[in-house]
Amino acid sequence: MDLVVIWILKETRAKTKMTKRIKQPGFFKTHINFIDRLGGLPLKEITEFCGPAGSGKTKLLHQLTVSYLISVNDSKAYYYDVDNTFDSDYIVRICNRLNYNPDNILDRILIQQFTDISALNRSLNYILKRIKNTNCLLVIDSIPNLFVNELLYESEDTWPSEQLKLIVLLGETLRKVSRYCTILISNHVRSEIISEKKLKESQLIQTSDFNIIPALGSIWEEFIDNRFLIMKIKRETRLMLIYFSSNIPETFSLVKFQNELFM
């Protein structure tokens, strides 16, 4: 790994530890029983949802966006639709399920689409000047598609230093934004998590049973406060695991996806 990247990473780790010591975030209701029983999701932290394709990460981010805007007064959301999967009709259906006016929600979501990391960084630095003393949510769906995909599924030891520097730069920028803004991110995983056979046969699943290697690798983990795994078990059932967190217990539960909502 490039010496400059190593130095930046060491500095980031020191800043992150200091930030976590003094940070005592509030929480917002998600309308997901498993999470809300634990207090909800932390405000003004970086929370990542990772999982295989088809596990429901994008639908989950839609629901959490609506839940945040309902829970937090005078709030707005910046939705960075990297994958071009934002669905306003689905937002309407979620609002109808929660008996909330969809026009009120859609008016408070600003959709932006990016295909490269440089444009995203410019936008983040722009909104950083505008979000102080406001209640806002930043959603990025999904983070790895901003980078060179074919590299992200190889060993980190083979990544060029330029790629690592871009990851660190984005992480540093998001850290600054999280001082004022709640951040939700989706990420892919690039390894087998747990075999379906073992999941069905095991009566007691341990955290060590899960082999989670998100697409941006270990360097990215330094910038995340909370990491969730979501995995499809069968048609309407998801396994949701809190892999690590600054303020929530590290546990897991089965979650139902019914009538347009994770419940």
Buried (B, 14 or more C-beta within 10 A) or exposed (E): EBEEBEEBBEEBEEEBEEBEEEBEBEBBBBBBEBBBEBBBBBBBBBBBBBBBEEBBBBBBBBBBBBBBBBBBEEBBBBBBBBBEBBEEEBBBBBBEBBEBEBEEBBEBBEEBEBEEBEBBBEBBEEBBEEBEEEBBBBBBBBBBBBBEEEBBEEEBEEBEEEBBBBBBBBBBBBBEBBEBBBBBBBBBBBEEBBEEEEBEEEEEBEBEBBEBBBBBBEBBBBBBBBBBBBBBBEEEEBBBBBBBBBBBEEEBBEBBBEEBBBB
